[in-house]
């Protein structure tokens, strides 16, 4: 409890014992606390230095009154913290000035090759303290989403993940199952068309942006540190995020076509997935392929949903689904 004042656990034990046993020597304190005699001697020496105990000529120790002795220590700590706050302001200003004077090479690192980009991509996520934001586009050059081992680890330590998917990504094999897993883990997903680039941001400190393929045929990327350019990418992400369509998928995609049933009173979990994909802009054939359905079955389910909604067109069905939350997990 007194470690915040700089005391060791043995110091606190000995001091508390002396509060009830004034004028004690080291030996009875050692027997009472079950501590080695040498530990008690060291604790008493430290307590004397703190002014928390006094020693008589015959080596008897008495605890100083807590209100006086501990109060003085607390005041010293408070004064020290105020000085530390003043130092923090000074150091922050020095750091700002040093960063402003940094050369371009200190703020931008060019990364070349698939392995190096993969390594930096994982490192950026590992460095995040509060949030990771990304634009996801196809093709996946360095690391497919299902192999991103840094994401679940970062989520486990409380990092928030937000990602915008290019609409074409939703046609990639297995991407829907991966999206469902991410959503279940707390990742927020939205869909936009088209995205301007691939991008990953860690807090407001790091950003990884791809470059064109080098003349040798290797992919390249730029790792950006805190700078005006990184701030611009931060603003770009937020602008795209706010205009993108939320992607909400329910279920795990294990419904087989043979087991498909129509809900009498409302959309089933599979219906909600169909609506979510179509609202995100997928074509009928792509949505059906992602869900393991034939186009005929998908059309049959859409006709059933139109009957439930009492509408005649796909556009009317989309509006009804948004208003009544049909495209959200149930």
ZADO-1210 file (C-alpha; in nm, 4 decimals, padded with zeros to 6 digits):
<atoms>
<atom x="00.0000" y="00.0000" z="00.0000" code="UNK" pos="1"/>
<atom x="00.2908" y="00.2360" z="00.0723" code="UNK" pos="2"/>
<atom x="00.4910" y="00.1287" z="-00.2317" code="UNK" pos="3"/>
<atom x="00.3689" y="00.4446" z="-00.4106" code="UNK" pos="4"/>
<atom x="00.5811" y="00.6367" z="-00.1585" code="UNK" pos="5"/>
<atom x="00.8882" y="00.4296" z="-00.2382" code="UNK" pos="6"/>
<atom x="00.8713" y="00.1861" z="00.0539" code="UNK" pos="7"/>
<atom x="00.9564" y="-00.1813" z="00.0134" code="UNK" pos="8"/>
<atom x="00.7093" y="-00.4480" z="00.1381" code="UNK" pos="9"/>
<atom x="00.9392" y="-00.5307" z="00.4323" code="UNK" pos="10"/>
<atom x="00.9584" y="-00.1613" z="00.5235" code="UNK" pos="11"/>
<atom x="00.5811" y="-00.1365" z="00.5465" code="UNK" pos="12"/>
<atom x="00.5516" y="-00.4562" z="00.7537" code="UNK" pos="13"/>
<atom x="00.8140" y="-00.3406" z="01.0038" code="UNK" pos="14"/>
<atom x="00.6644" y="00.0083" z="01.0299" code="UNK" pos="15"/>
<atom x="00.3143" y="-00.1268" z="01.0934" code="UNK" pos="16"/>
<atom x="00.4506" y="-00.3669" z="01.3562" code="UNK" pos="17"/>
<atom x="00.6278" y="-00.0813" z="01.5340" code="UNK" pos="18"/>
<atom x="00.3018" y="00.1148" z="01.5511" code="UNK" pos="19"/>
<atom x="00.1781" y="-00.1480" z="01.7965" code="UNK" pos="20"/>
<atom x="00.5150" y="-00.2265" z="01.9567" code="UNK" pos="21"/>
<atom x="00.6940" y="00.0986" z="02.0417" code="UNK" pos="22"/>
<atom x="01.0464" y="00.0797" z="02.1853" code="UNK" pos="23"/>
<atom x="01.1177" y="-00.2564" z="02.0177" code="UNK" pos="24"/>
<atom x="01.4464" y="-00.3979" z="01.9031" code="UNK" pos="25"/>
<atom x="01.5128" y="-00.5823" z="01.5788" code="UNK" pos="26"/>
<atom x="01.5005" y="-00.9343" z="01.7269" code="UNK" pos="27"/>
<atom x="01.1403" y="-00.9345" z="01.8574" code="UNK" pos="28"/>
<atom x="01.0271" y="-00.7689" z="01.5367" code="UNK" pos="29"/>
<atom x="01.1942" y="-01.0465" z="01.3395" code="UNK" pos="30"/>
<atom x="01.0189" y="-01.3141" z="01.5490" code="UNK" pos="31"/>
<atom x="00.6826" y="-01.1365" z="01.5246" code="UNK" pos="32"/>
<atom x="00.6926" y="-01.0918" z="01.1481" code="UNK" pos="33"/>
<atom x="00.8659" y="-01.4157" z="01.0605" code="UNK" pos="34"/>
<atom x="01.1321" y="-01.2275" z="00.8669" code="UNK" pos="35"/>
<atom x="01.5062" y="-01.2936" z="00.8697" code="UNK" pos="36"/>
<atom x="01.6921" y="-01.0712" z="01.1134" code="UNK" pos="37"/>
<atom x="01.8988" y="-00.9215" z="00.8302" code="UNK" pos="38"/>
<atom x="01.5790" y="-00.8169" z="00.6433" code="UNK" pos="39"/>
<atom x="01.4434" y="-00.6423" z="00.9513" code="UNK" pos="40"/>
<atom x="01.7747" y="-00.4601" z="01.0048" code="UNK" pos="41"/>
<atom x="01.7718" y="-00.3351" z="00.6451" code="UNK" pos="42"/>
<atom x="01.4082" y="-00.2270" z="00.6732" code="UNK" pos="43"/>
<atom x="01.4792" y="-00.0371" z="00.9970" code="UNK" pos="44"/>
<atom x="01.7748" y="00.1346" z="00.8330" code="UNK" pos="45"/>
<atom x="01.5607" y="00.2456" z="00.5402" code="UNK" pos="46"/>
<atom x="01.2804" y="00.3614" z="00.7719" code="UNK" pos="47"/>
<atom x="01.5288" y="00.5681" z="00.9682" code="UNK" pos="48"/>
<atom x="01.6368" y="00.7312" z="00.6440" code="UNK" pos="49"/>
<atom x="01.2745" y="00.8092" z="00.5566" code="UNK" pos="50"/>
<atom x="01.2174" y="00.9568" z="00.9014" code="UNK" pos="51"/>
<atom x="00.9454" y="00.7014" z="00.9722" code="UNK" pos="52"/>
<atom x="01.1108" y="00.5586" z="01.2865" code="UNK" pos="53"/>
<atom x="01.3368" y="00.6908" z="01.5619" code="UNK" pos="54"/>
<atom x="01.6123" y="00.4989" z="01.7445" code="UNK" pos="55"/>
<atom x="01.7143" y="00.5370" z="02.1070" code="UNK" pos="56"/>
<atom x="02.0661" y="00.5026" z="02.2448" code="UNK" pos="57"/>
<atom x="02.0027" y="00.1381" z="02.3401" code="UNK" pos="58"/>
<atom x="01.8867" y="00.0506" z="01.9838" code="UNK" pos="59"/>
<atom x="01.5173" y="00.0540" z="02.0537" code="UNK" pos="60"/>
<atom x="01.2964" y="00.1677" z="01.7665" code="UNK" pos="61"/>
<atom x="00.9691" y="00.3608" z="01.7743" code="UNK" pos="62"/>
<atom x="00.7426" y="00.4456" z="01.4823" code="UNK" pos="63"/>
<atom x="00.7013" y="00.8165" z="01.4100" code="UNK" pos="64"/>
<atom x="00.3350" y="00.9323" z="01.4139" code="UNK" pos="65"/>
<atom x="00.1832" y="00.8446" z="01.0724" code="UNK" pos="66"/>
<atom x="00.0071" y="01.1768" z="01.0242" code="UNK" pos="67"/>
<atom x="00.3363" y="01.3582" z="01.0586" code="UNK" pos="68"/>
<atom x="00.5841" y="01.1182" z="00.8976" code="UNK" pos="69"/>
<atom x="00.3697" y="00.9817" z="00.6118" code="UNK" pos="70"/>
<atom x="00.2134" y="01.3217" z="00.5548" code="UNK" pos="71"/>
<atom x="00.5576" y="01.4659" z="00.4930" code="UNK" pos="72"/>
<atom x="00.6386" y="01.1887" z="00.2450" code="UNK" pos="73"/>
<atom x="00.3118" y="01.2425" z="00.0605" code="UNK" pos="74"/>
<atom x="00.3823" y="01.6151" z="00.0354" code="UNK" pos="75"/>
<atom x="00.7279" y="01.5424" z="-00.1048" code="UNK" pos="76"/>
<atom x="00.5805" y="01.3053" z="-00.3636" code="UNK" pos="77"/>
<atom x="00.3179" y="01.5626" z="-00.4603" code="UNK" pos="78"/>
<atom x="00.5852" y="01.8273" z="-00.5085" code="UNK" pos="79"/>
<atom x="00.7895" y="01.5822" z="-00.7128" code="UNK" pos="80"/>
<atom x="00.4928" y="01.5051" z="-00.9379" code="UNK" pos="81"/>
<atom x="00.4345" y="01.8739" z="-01.0009" code="UNK" pos="82"/>
<atom x="00.7980" y="01.9098" z="-01.1027" code="UNK" pos="83"/>
<atom x="00.7645" y="01.6042" z="-01.3267" code="UNK" pos="84"/>
<atom x="00.4595" y="01.7613" z="-01.4968" code="UNK" pos="85"/>
<atom x="00.6597" y="02.0755" z="-01.5652" code="UNK" pos="86"/>
<atom x="00.9415" y="01.8635" z="-01.7054" code="UNK" pos="87"/>
<atom x="00.6910" y="01.6789" z="-01.9247" code="UNK" pos="88"/>
<atom x="00.5828" y="02.0052" z="-02.0878" code="UNK" pos="89"/>
<atom x="00.9452" y="02.0982" z="-02.1513" code="UNK" pos="90"/>
<atom x="01.0338" y="01.7553" z="-02.2932" code="UNK" pos="91"/>
<atom x="00.7234" y="01.7505" z="-02.5164" code="UNK" pos="92"/>
<atom x="00.8184" y="02.0875" z="-02.6640" code="UNK" pos="93"/>
<atom x="01.1749" y="01.9693" z="-02.7231" code="UNK" pos="94"/>
<atom x="01.0432" y="01.6540" z="-02.8931" code="UNK" pos="95"/>
<atom x="00.8061" y="01.8583" z="-03.1121" code="UNK" pos="96"/>
<atom x="01.0894" y="02.0853" z="-03.2192" code="UNK" pos="97"/>
<atom x="01.3176" y="01.7895" z="-03.2900" code="UNK" pos="98"/>
<atom x="01.0464" y="01.6133" z="-03.4928" code="UNK" pos="99"/>
<atom x="00.9794" y="01.9272" z="-03.6940" code="UNK" pos="100"/>
<atom x="01.3482" y="01.9417" z="-03.7793" code="UNK" pos="101"/>
<atom x="01.3706" y="01.5739" z="-03.8730" code="UNK" pos="102"/>
<atom x="01.4833" y="01.4882" z="-04.2211" code="UNK" pos="103"/>
<atom x="01.2503" y="01.3121" z="-04.4618" code="UNK" pos="104"/>
<atom x="01.4476" y="00.9899" z="-04.4154" code="UNK" pos="105"/>
<atom x="01.3558" y="00.9947" z="-04.0438" code="UNK" pos="106"/>
<atom x="00.9842" y="01.0151" z="-04.1212" code="UNK" pos="107"/>
<atom x="00.9575" y="00.7825" z="-04.4223" code="UNK" pos="108"/>
<atom x="01.0938" y="00.4310" z="-04.4619" code="UNK" pos="109"/>
<atom x="01.0740" y="00.2529" z="-04.7980" code="UNK" pos="110"/>
<atom x="01.0052" y="-00.1194" z="-04.7634" code="UNK" pos="111"/>
<atom x="01.0700" y="-00.3530" z="-05.0562" code="UNK" pos="112"/>
<atom x="00.9693" y="-00.7154" z="-05.1035" code="UNK" pos="113"/>
<atom x="00.6790" y="-00.9313" z="-04.9906" code="UNK" pos="114"/>
<atom x="00.8499" y="-01.0598" z="-04.6752" code="UNK" pos="115"/>
<atom x="00.9575" y="-00.7126" z="-04.5610" code="UNK" pos="116"/>
<atom x="00.6088" y="-00.5672" z="-04.6219" code="UNK" pos="117"/>
<atom x="00.4469" y="-00.8561" z="-04.4330" code="UNK" pos="118"/>
<atom x="00.6851" y="-00.7991" z="-04.1402" code="UNK" pos="119"/>
<atom x="00.6119" y="-00.4250" z="-04.1273" code="UNK" pos="120"/>
<atom x="00.2363" y="-00.4856" z="-04.1624" code="UNK" pos="121"/>
<atom x="00.2399" y="-00.7087" z="-03.8542" code="UNK" pos="122"/>
<atom x="00.4672" y="-00.4669" z="-03.6658" code="UNK" pos="123"/>
<atom x="00.2363" y="-00.1710" z="-03.7282" code="UNK" pos="124"/>
<atom x="-00.0528" y="-00.3601" z="-03.5686" code="UNK" pos="125"/>
<atom x="00.1653" y="-00.4756" z="-03.2787" code="UNK" pos="126"/>
<atom x="00.2674" y="-00.1130" z="-03.2122" code="UNK" pos="127"/>
<atom x="-00.0931" y="00.0100" z="-03.1839" code="UNK" pos="128"/>
<atom x="-00.2130" y="00.1098" z="-02.8374" code="UNK" pos="129"/>
<atom x="-00.5716" y="00.2176" z="-02.9047" code="UNK" pos="130"/>
<atom x="-00.6795" y="00.1571" z="-03.2645" code="UNK" pos="131"/>
<atom x="-00.5883" y="00.0115" z="-03.6031" code="UNK" pos="132"/>
<atom x="-00.7623" y="00.1411" z="-03.9154" code="UNK" pos="133"/>
<atom x="-00.7222" y="-00.0031" z="-04.2636" code="UNK" pos="134"/>
<atom x="-00.8329" y="00.0030" z="-04.6249" code="UNK" pos="135"/>
<atom x="-00.8506" y="-00.3513" z="-04.7645" code="UNK" pos="136"/>
<atom x="-00.8307" y="-00.4030" z="-05.1392" code="UNK" pos="137"/>
<atom x="-00.7590" y="-00.6967" z="-05.3674" code="UNK" pos="138"/>
<atom x="-00.5319" y="-00.8634" z="-05.4555" code="UNK" pos="139"/>
<atom x="-00.3704" y="-00.9593" z="-05.1241" code="UNK" pos="140"/>
<atom x="-00.0004" y="-00.9238" z="-05.1997" code="UNK" pos="141"/>
<atom x="00.1760" y="-00.9597" z="-04.8644" code="UNK" pos="142"/>
<atom x="-00.0727" y="-01.1202" z="-04.6270" code="UNK" pos="143"/>
<atom x="-00.4256" y="-01.2604" z="-04.6818" code="UNK" pos="144"/>
<atom x="-00.6735" y="-01.1547" z="-04.4084" code="UNK" pos="145"/>
<atom x="-00.7012" y="-01.5057" z="-04.2653" code="UNK" pos="146"/>
<atom x="-00.3235" y="-01.5096" z="-04.1994" code="UNK" pos="147"/>
<atom x="-00.3180" y="-01.1808" z="-04.0072" code="UNK" pos="148"/>
<atom x="-00.2071" y="-01.3240" z="-03.6715" code="UNK" pos="149"/>
<atom x="-00.1443" y="-00.9775" z="-03.5228" code="UNK" pos="150"/>
<atom x="-00.5121" y="-00.8795" z="-03.5344" code="UNK" pos="151"/>
<atom x="-00.6525" y="-01.1192" z="-03.2686" code="UNK" pos="152"/>
<atom x="-00.3536" y="-01.0533" z="-03.0412" code="UNK" pos="153"/>
<atom x="-00.4058" y="-00.6765" z="-03.0603" code="UNK" pos="154"/>
<atom x="-00.7804" y="-00.7154" z="-03.0063" code="UNK" pos="155"/>
<atom x="-00.7028" y="-00.9215" z="-02.6974" code="UNK" pos="156"/>
<atom x="-00.5149" y="-00.6290" z="-02.5428" code="UNK" pos="157"/>
<atom x="-00.8011" y="-00.3882" z="-02.6143" code="UNK" pos="158"/>
<atom x="-00.7062" y="-00.2358" z="-02.9499" code="UNK" pos="159"/>
<atom x="-01.0049" y="-00.1287" z="-03.1627" code="UNK" pos="160"/>
<atom x="-01.0053" y="-00.2372" z="-03.5282" code="UNK" pos="161"/>
<atom x="-01.1950" y="-00.0574" z="-03.8048" code="UNK" pos="162"/>
<atom x="-01.1611" y="-00.1597" z="-04.1684" code="UNK" pos="163"/>
<atom x="-01.3128" y="-00.0445" z="-04.4961" code="UNK" pos="164"/>
<atom x="-01.3296" y="-00.3147" z="-04.7636" code="UNK" pos="165"/>
<atom x="-01.3262" y="-00.2387" z="-05.1323" code="UNK" pos="166"/>
<atom x="-01.6467" y="-00.3835" z="-05.2757" code="UNK" pos="167"/>
<atom x="-01.4495" y="-00.6099" z="-05.5130" code="UNK" pos="168"/>
<atom x="-01.2842" y="-00.7758" z="-05.2106" code="UNK" pos="169"/>
<atom x="-01.6181" y="-00.9328" z="-05.1172" code="UNK" pos="170"/>
<atom x="-01.5941" y="-01.1493" z="-05.4277" code="UNK" pos="171"/>
<atom x="-01.2659" y="-01.3064" z="-05.3104" code="UNK" pos="172"/>
<atom x="-01.2940" y="-01.6759" z="-05.2081" code="UNK" pos="173"/>
<atom x="-01.3489" y="-01.7239" z="-04.8349" code="UNK" pos="174"/>
<atom x="-01.3648" y="-01.3522" z="-04.7579" code="UNK" pos="175"/>
<atom x="-01.7178" y="-01.3704" z="-04.6166" code="UNK" pos="176"/>
<atom x="-01.6223" y="-01.6344" z="-04.3597" code="UNK" pos="177"/>
<atom x="-01.3195" y="-01.4248" z="-04.2647" code="UNK" pos="178"/>
<atom x="-01.5394" y="-01.1152" z="-04.2343" code="UNK" pos="179"/>
<atom x="-01.7804" y="-01.3030" z="-04.0073" code="UNK" pos="180"/>
<atom x="-01.4925" y="-01.4117" z="-03.7819" code="UNK" pos="181"/>
<atom x="-01.3649" y="-01.0547" z="-03.7649" code="UNK" pos="182"/>
<atom x="-01.7096" y="-00.9176" z="-03.6823" code="UNK" pos="183"/>
<atom x="-01.7472" y="-01.1740" z="-03.4045" code="UNK" pos="184"/>
<atom x="-01.4118" y="-01.0586" z="-03.2631" code="UNK" pos="185"/>
<atom x="-01.5346" y="-00.6995" z="-03.2491" code="UNK" pos="186"/>
<atom x="-01.3861" y="-00.5640" z="-03.5720" code="UNK" pos="187"/>
<atom x="-01.6017" y="-00.2945" z="-03.7345" code="UNK" pos="188"/>
<atom x="-01.6312" y="-00.3422" z="-04.1111" code="UNK" pos="189"/>
<atom x="-01.7649" y="-00.1139" z="-04.3830" code="UNK" pos="190"/>
<atom x="-01.7727" y="-00.1361" z="-04.7621" code="UNK" pos="191"/>
<atom x="-01.6847" y="00.1351" z="-05.0151" code="UNK" pos="192"/>
<atom x="-01.6486" y="00.1462" z="-05.3925" code="UNK" pos="193"/>
<atom x="-01.3827" y="00.2103" z="-05.4925" code="UNK" pos="194"/>
<atom x="-01.1085" y="00.2553" z="-05.2342" code="UNK" pos="195"/>
<atom x="-00.8141" y="00.4742" z="-05.3395" code="UNK" pos="196"/>
<atom x="-00.5393" y="00.2486" z="-05.1971" code="UNK" pos="197"/>
<atom x="-00.4384" y="-00.0099" z="-04.9436" code="UNK" pos="198"/>
<atom x="-00.3667" y="00.1447" z="-04.6053" code="UNK" pos="199"/>
<atom x="-00.3078" y="00.0520" z="-04.2428" code="UNK" pos="200"/>
<atom x="-00.2807" y="00.3079" z="-03.9610" code="UNK" pos="201"/>
<atom x="-00.1729" y="00.2468" z="-03.6009" code="UNK" pos="202"/>
<atom x="-00.3145" y="00.5219" z="-03.3791" code="UNK" pos="203"/>
<atom x="-00.1852" y="00.8537" z="-03.5188" code="UNK" pos="204"/>
<atom x="00.1754" y="00.7349" z="-03.5110" code="UNK" pos="205"/>
<atom x="00.2382" y="00.4896" z="-03.7965" code="UNK" pos="206"/>
<atom x="00.1005" y="00.4253" z="-04.1427" code="UNK" pos="207"/>
<atom x="00.1845" y="00.1678" z="-04.4103" code="UNK" pos="208"/>
<atom x="00.0991" y="00.2539" z="-04.7720" code="UNK" pos="209"/>
<atom x="00.1849" y="00.0449" z="-05.0795" code="UNK" pos="210"/>
<atom x="00.3958" y="00.1739" z="-05.3678" code="UNK" pos="211"/>
<atom x="00.3917" y="00.0674" z="-05.7294" code="UNK" pos="212"/>
<atom x="00.5811" y="-00.2491" z="-05.8142" code="UNK" pos="213"/>
<atom x="00.9528" y="-00.1801" z="-05.8508" code="UNK" pos="214"/>
<atom x="01.1358" y="-00.2270" z="-06.1851" code="UNK" pos="215"/>
<atom x="01.2670" y="-00.5587" z="-06.0520" code="UNK" pos="216"/>
<atom x="00.9089" y="-00.6811" z="-06.0111" code="UNK" pos="217"/>
<atom x="00.9027" y="-00.6641" z="-05.6297" code="UNK" pos="218"/>
<atom x="00.6204" y="-00.4842" z="-05.4481" code="UNK" pos="219"/>
<atom x="00.7101" y="-00.1835" z="-05.2363" code="UNK" pos="220"/>
<atom x="00.5535" y="00.0119" z="-04.9525" code="UNK" pos="221"/>
<atom x="00.6182" y="00.3222" z="-04.7434" code="UNK" pos="222"/>
<atom x="00.6180" y="00.3214" z="-04.3630" code="UNK" pos="223"/>
<atom x="00.5212" y="00.6689" z="-04.2423" code="UNK" pos="224"/>
<atom x="00.5894" y="00.8119" z="-03.8975" code="UNK" pos="225"/>
<atom x="00.3977" y="01.0998" z="-03.7395" code="UNK" pos="226"/>
<atom x="00.3941" y="01.3803" z="-03.9954" code="UNK" pos="227"/>
<atom x="00.1676" y="01.6034" z="-04.1986" code="UNK" pos="228"/>
<atom x="00.1330" y="01.3310" z="-04.4608" code="UNK" pos="229"/>
<atom x="00.0219" y="01.0801" z="-04.1973" code="UNK" pos="230"/>
<atom x="-00.2331" y="01.3309" z="-04.0677" code="UNK" pos="231"/>
<atom x="-00.3708" y="01.3623" z="-04.4205" code="UNK" pos="232"/>
<atom x="-00.4113" y="00.9846" z="-04.4461" code="UNK" pos="233"/>
<atom x="-00.5818" y="00.9867" z="-04.1055" code="UNK" pos="234"/>
<atom x="-00.8340" y="01.2412" z="-04.2375" code="UNK" pos="235"/>
<atom x="-00.8792" y="01.0420" z="-04.5590" code="UNK" pos="236"/>
<atom x="-00.9639" y="00.7264" z="-04.3676" code="UNK" pos="237"/>
<atom x="-01.2240" y="00.9023" z="-04.1519" code="UNK" pos="238"/>
<atom x="-01.3863" y="01.0639" z="-04.4556" code="UNK" pos="239"/>
<atom x="-01.4156" y="00.7313" z="-04.6378" code="UNK" pos="240"/>
<atom x="-01.5285" y="00.5531" z="-04.3204" code="UNK" pos="241"/>
<atom x="-01.8202" y="00.7904" z="-04.2630" code="UNK" pos="242"/>
<atom x="-01.9458" y="00.7515" z="-04.6193" code="UNK" pos="243"/>
<atom x="-01.8974" y="00.3721" z="-04.6397" code="UNK" pos="244"/>
<atom x="-02.1770" y="00.1167" z="-04.5931" code="UNK" pos="245"/>
<atom x="-02.1669" y="-00.0844" z="-04.2669" code="UNK" pos="246"/>
<atom x="-02.1202" y="-00.4571" z="-04.3245" code="UNK" pos="247"/>
<atom x="-02.3153" y="-00.6726" z="-04.0793" code="UNK" pos="248"/>
<atom x="-02.3271" y="-01.0469" z="-04.1302" code="UNK" pos="249"/>
<atom x="-02.4945" y="-01.3025" z="-03.9060" code="UNK" pos="250"/>
<atom x="-02.4263" y="-01.6748" z="-03.8858" code="UNK" pos="251"/>
<atom x="-02.1175" y="-01.8638" z="-03.9862" code="UNK" pos="252"/>
<atom x="-02.2106" y="-01.9468" z="-04.3438" code="UNK" pos="253"/>
<atom x="-02.2650" y="-02.3136" z="-04.2745" code="UNK" pos="254"/>
<atom x="-02.6228" y="-02.3267" z="-04.4039" code="UNK" pos="255"/>
<atom x="-02.6362" y="-02.5628" z="-04.6979" code="UNK" pos="256"/>
<atom x="-02.8770" y="-02.5166" z="-04.9855" code="UNK" pos="257"/>
<atom x="-03.0505" y="-02.8417" z="-04.9001" code="UNK" pos="258"/>
<atom x="-03.1328" y="-02.7167" z="-04.5521" code="UNK" pos="259"/>
<atom x="-03.2594" y="-02.3708" z="-04.6529" code="UNK" pos="260"/>
<atom x="-03.5949" y="-02.2802" z="-04.4969" code="UNK" pos="261"/>
<atom x="-03.8078" y="-01.9734" z="-04.5433" code="UNK" pos="262"/>
<atom x="-03.9025" y="-01.7703" z="-04.2374" code="UNK" pos="263"/>
<atom x="-04.2763" y="-01.7188" z="-04.2084" code="UNK" pos="264"/>
<atom x="-04.2714" y="-01.4044" z="-03.9952" code="UNK" pos="265"/>
<atom x="-03.9419" y="-01.2416" z="-04.0844" code="UNK" pos="266"/>
<atom x="-03.5978" y="-01.2898" z="-04.2377" code="UNK" pos="267"/>
<atom x="-03.3850" y="-01.5831" z="-04.1304" code="UNK" pos="268"/>
<atom x="-03.0160" y="-01.5524" z="-04.0475" code="UNK" pos="269"/>
<atom x="-02.9322" y="-01.6501" z="-04.4056" code="UNK" pos="270"/>
<atom x="-03.1766" y="-01.3901" z="-04.5408" code="UNK" pos="271"/>
<atom x="-03.0008" y="-01.1241" z="-04.3340" code="UNK" pos="272"/>
<atom x="-02.6668" y="-01.2237" z="-04.4839" code="UNK" pos="273"/>
<atom x="-02.8109" y="-01.2084" z="-04.8355" code="UNK" pos="274"/>
<atom x="-02.9507" y="-00.8619" z="-04.7722" code="UNK" pos="275"/>
<atom x="-02.6256" y="-00.7393" z="-04.6136" code="UNK" pos="276"/>
<atom x="-02.4208" y="-00.8531" z="-04.9153" code="UNK" pos="277"/>
<atom x="-02.6611" y="-00.7082" z="-05.1702" code="UNK" pos="278"/>
<atom x="-02.6806" y="-00.3778" z="-04.9827" code="UNK" pos="279"/>
<atom x="-02.2999" y="-00.3754" z="-04.9811" code="UNK" pos="280"/>
<atom x="-02.3132" y="-00.3862" z="-05.3615" code="UNK" pos="281"/>
<atom x="-02.2429" y="-00.7497" z="-05.4503" code="UNK" pos="282"/>
<atom x="-02.4106" y="-00.8939" z="-05.7573" code="UNK" pos="283"/>
<atom x="-02.6625" y="-01.1761" z="-05.7180" code="UNK" pos="284"/>
<atom x="-02.4215" y="-01.4328" z="-05.8581" code="UNK" pos="285"/>
<atom x="-02.1336" y="-01.3241" z="-05.6326" code="UNK" pos="286"/>
<atom x="-02.3523" y="-01.3169" z="-05.3198" code="UNK" pos="287"/>
<atom x="-02.4925" y="-01.6609" z="-05.4037" code="UNK" pos="288"/>
<atom x="-02.1444" y="-01.8039" z="-05.4592" code="UNK" pos="289"/>
<atom x="-02.0169" y="-01.6625" z="-05.1302" code="UNK" pos="290"/>
<atom x="-02.3096" y="-01.8184" z="-04.9420" code="UNK" pos="291"/>
<atom x="-02.2994" y="-02.1554" z="-05.1178" code="UNK" pos="292"/>
<atom x="-02.6379" y="-02.1027" z="-05.2843" code="UNK" pos="293"/>
<atom x="-02.7525" y="-02.1286" z="-05.6420" code="UNK" pos="294"/>
<atom x="-02.8753" y="-01.8063" z="-05.8046" code="UNK" pos="295"/>
<atom x="-03.2194" y="-01.9684" z="-05.8288" code="UNK" pos="296"/>
<atom x="-03.2363" y="-02.0233" z="-05.4522" code="UNK" pos="297"/>
<atom x="-03.1180" y="-01.6696" z="-05.3835" code="UNK" pos="298"/>
<atom x="-03.3863" y="-01.5284" z="-05.6126" code="UNK" pos="299"/>
<atom x="-03.6507" y="-01.7444" z="-05.4428" code="UNK" pos="300"/>
<atom x="-03.5508" y="-01.6088" z="-05.1030" code="UNK" pos="301"/>
<atom x="-03.5564" y="-01.2526" z="-05.2316" code="UNK" pos="302"/>
<atom x="-03.9066" y="-01.3012" z="-05.3704" code="UNK" pos="303"/>
<atom x="-04.0155" y="-01.4354" z="-05.0318" code="UNK" pos="304"/>
<atom x="-03.8634" y="-01.1311" z="-04.8582" code="UNK" pos="305"/>
<atom x="-04.0406" y="-00.8979" z="-05.0983" code="UNK" pos="306"/>
<atom x="-04.3687" y="-01.0703" z="-05.0133" code="UNK" pos="307"/>
<atom x="-04.2958" y="-01.0321" z="-04.6394" code="UNK" pos="308"/>
<atom x="-04.2132" y="-00.6640" z="-04.6851" code="UNK" pos="309"/>
<atom x="-04.5111" y="-00.6036" z="-04.9119" code="UNK" pos="310"/>
<atom x="-04.2974" y="-00.4437" z="-05.1838" code="UNK" pos="311"/>
<atom x="-04.2582" y="-00.5008" z="-05.5575" code="UNK" pos="312"/>
<atom x="-03.9022" y="-00.3981" z="-05.6419" code="UNK" pos="313"/>
<atom x="-03.5494" y="-00.4672" z="-05.5188" code="UNK" pos="314"/>
<atom x="-03.5041" y="-00.0970" z="-05.4419" code="UNK" pos="315"/>
<atom x="-03.8161" y="-00.0980" z="-05.2241" code="UNK" pos="316"/>
<atom x="-03.6923" y="-00.4148" z="-05.0506" code="UNK" pos="317"/>
<atom x="-03.3560" y="-00.2493" z="-04.9789" code="UNK" pos="318"/>
<atom x="-03.5257" y="00.0528" z="-04.8229" code="UNK" pos="319"/>
<atom x="-03.7532" y="-00.1677" z="-04.6140" code="UNK" pos="320"/>
<atom x="-03.4562" y="-00.3801" z="-04.4986" code="UNK" pos="321"/>
<atom x="-03.2607" y="-00.0726" z="-04.3855" code="UNK" pos="322"/>
<atom x="-03.5573" y="00.0830" z="-04.2051" code="UNK" pos="323"/>
<atom x="-03.6494" y="-00.2384" z="-04.0214" code="UNK" pos="324"/>
<atom x="-03.2968" y="-00.3666" z="-03.9482" code="UNK" pos="325"/>
<atom x="-03.3342" y="-00.6765" z="-04.1638" code="UNK" pos="326"/>
<atom x="-02.9714" y="-00.6647" z="-04.2776" code="UNK" pos="327"/>
<atom x="-02.8368" y="-00.6651" z="-03.9217" code="UNK" pos="328"/>
<atom x="-02.7483" y="-00.9736" z="-03.7113" code="UNK" pos="329"/>
<atom x="-03.0511" y="-01.0956" z="-03.5163" code="UNK" pos="330"/>
</atoms>
